[in-house]
């Protein structure tokens, strides 16, 4: 599978979600969101998992927005705060409540490792995609051509430094959060040694 094979929605909702993340996040985080969508959507295709591409795209563009100062919550883990942001954003789009709830769930579930594919396939796929992009996990699940083409289209820039700083800040203020657990388990080292950095 190649980058050009990946379905990218071109709806008003998708365009607006990209506009929002581009406005509030630095280029390295915007590119991370775009790579994460490509990896998640490609995995859905290769593993035969049915998904709502627009829902996945919108949630993926918003999934790290609560790391930004404008949306950071003083005590709530960033993925939970991000879930609330996704709910509000999709309410503004006029989505039905059930679909808003699912958008929020995807954002929360991207930090989990035990999501049930039958309950939240998009959340499971985003978790696997972000694990590849952040920590270099399970690169064999994607074709090398897709990974290389995606990194070329959406360069990593200073993602490792920015993301590590964001998680370290979250960990200091929210020691029981998933971000804190990631810091304690060595995410900084995994980011620096991620094989995607050399592409």
C-alpha positions in Angstrom: 0.0 0.0 0.0 1.2 3.5 -0.9 0.2 6.9 0.4 -1.9 7.6 -2.7 -4.0 4.5 -1.9 -5.2 6.0 1.4 -8.7 7.4 1.5 -8.6 11.0 2.8 -12.0 12.6 3.3 -12.6 16.0 1.7 -15.7 17.1 3.6 -16.3 20.4 5.2 -15.8 18.7 8.6 -12.5 17.3 7.6 -11.2 20.6 6.2 -12.3 22.5 9.3 -10.6 20.0 11.6 -7.4 20.4 9.7 -7.8 24.2 9.8 -8.2 24.1 13.6 -5.2 22.0 14.3 -3.1 24.0 11.9 -4.2 27.2 13.7 -3.4 26.0 17.2 -0.6 23.5 16.9 3.0 23.8 15.6 3.9 22.2 12.3 5.5 19.2 13.8 2.2 18.3 15.7 0.1 19.0 12.6 2.3 16.6 10.6 2.0 14.1 13.4 -1.8 14.2 13.1 -1.7 13.8 9.3 0.8 10.9 9.5 -1.3 9.3 12.2 -4.5 9.4 10.1 -2.7 7.9 7.1 -1.2 5.1 9.3 -4.6 4.4 10.9 -6.6 4.4 7.7 -4.0 2.3 5.9 -4.1 -0.3 8.7 -7.9 -0.4 8.5 -7.6 -1.2 4.8 -4.9 -3.9 5.1 -6.6 -5.6 8.0 -10.1 -5.4 6.7 -11.5 -3.2 9.5 -14.5 -1.2 8.6 -14.3 2.5 9.6 -15.9 5.8 9.2 -13.1 7.7 7.5 -14.5 11.2 8.2 -15.0 10.4 11.9 -11.4 9.0 12.1 -10.0 12.0 10.3 -11.7 14.6 12.4 -10.8 12.8 15.7 -7.2 12.4 14.6 -6.8 16.0 13.7 -8.0 16.9 17.2 -6.5 14.1 19.3 -3.5 16.1 20.7 -5.1 19.5 20.8 -5.4 19.5 24.6 -1.6 19.5 24.8 -1.7 23.1 23.5 -1.8 26.0 26.1 -5.1 27.3 24.8 -6.8 24.0 25.7 -4.7 22.4 28.4 -6.7 21.3 31.4 -5.1 22.0 34.8 -5.9 18.5 36.2 -7.6 16.4 33.6 -5.4 14.1 31.4 -5.0 15.6 28.0 -6.8 12.8 26.1 -9.9 13.3 28.3 -9.8 17.0 27.8 -9.3 16.4 24.1 -12.3 14.1 24.1 -14.4 17.0 25.4 -13.0 19.3 22.7 -13.9 16.7 20.0 -17.4 16.5 21.4 -17.8 20.3 21.3 -16.2 20.6 17.8 -18.5 18.0 16.3 -21.5 19.5 18.0 -20.7 22.6 16.1 -20.7 20.6 13.0 -24.3 19.5 13.7 -23.3 15.8 14.2 -25.8 13.5 16.0 -25.0 12.9 19.7 -24.0 9.3 19.1 -21.4 10.4 16.5 -20.1 13.2 18.8 -19.7 10.6 21.6 -17.7 8.4 19.3 -15.4 11.2 18.2 -14.7 11.9 21.9 -14.1 8.2 22.6 -11.6 7.9 19.8 -9.5 10.7 21.3 -9.6 9.1 24.7 -8.9 5.6 23.4 -5.8 6.7 21.4 -4.0 6.5 24.7 -5.2 3.1 25.6 -3.8 -0.3 24.7 -6.8 -2.5 25.4 -9.5 -0.9 23.1 -12.1 -3.4 21.8 -12.1 -3.2 18.0 -15.8 -4.0 18.0 -16.6 -1.0 20.2 -14.2 1.6 18.8 -12.3 0.5 15.7 -11.2 4.0 15.0 -9.8 4.5 18.5 -7.9 1.2 18.3 -6.4 2.1 14.9 -5.4 5.6 16.1 -3.7 4.1 19.1 -1.7 1.8 16.9 -0.9 4.5 14.4 0.3 7.0 17.1 2.3 4.3 18.7 4.2 3.8 15.4 4.6 7.5 14.9 5.7 8.4 18.4 7.5 5.2 19.7 8.2 3.3 16.5 6.0 0.4 17.6 5.3 -2.5 15.2 6.5 -0.9 12.0 6.1 -4.3 10.2 2.3 -3.8 10.2 2.7 -1.2 7.4 4.6 -1.3 4.1 7.9 0.4 4.1 6.8 2.3 1.0 3.8 3.7 2.8 5.8 4.7 5.9 8.6 6.4 3.8 6.1 8.2 1.6 4.1 9.4 4.5 7.1 10.8 6.4 8.3 12.4 3.2 4.9 14.1 2.6 4.6 15.1 6.3 8.1 15.6 7.8 8.7 14.9 11.4 10.5 18.2 12.1 11.1 18.7 15.8 8.4 16.3 16.9 10.5 14.3 19.4 11.6 17.4 21.3 8.2 19.1 21.3 6.3 15.9 22.2 8.7 14.9 25.0 8.4 18.4 26.5 4.6 18.3 26.4 4.4 14.8 28.0 7.0 15.8 30.7 4.9 18.8 31.5 1.7 16.7 31.7 3.5 14.1 33.9 4.7 16.7 36.4 1.2 18.2 36.8 -0.8 15.0 36.4 1.3 12.1 37.9 -1.5 9.6 37.5 -2.1 10.2 33.8 -1.2 8.0 30.8 1.3 10.7 29.8 3.1 10.4 33.2 3.2 6.6 32.8 4.6 7.0 29.3 7.4 9.3 30.7 8.2 6.8 33.4 8.4 4.0 30.9 10.9 5.8 28.7 9.0 7.4 25.9 11.7 10.1 25.5 14.2 7.4 24.6 11.8 5.6 22.3 11.1 8.8 20.5 14.7 9.5 19.9 15.4 6.0 18.7 12.2 5.8 16.5 13.4 4.4 13.1 11.0 6.9 11.4 13.4 9.7 12.4 15.9 8.5 9.8 13.5 8.6 6.9 
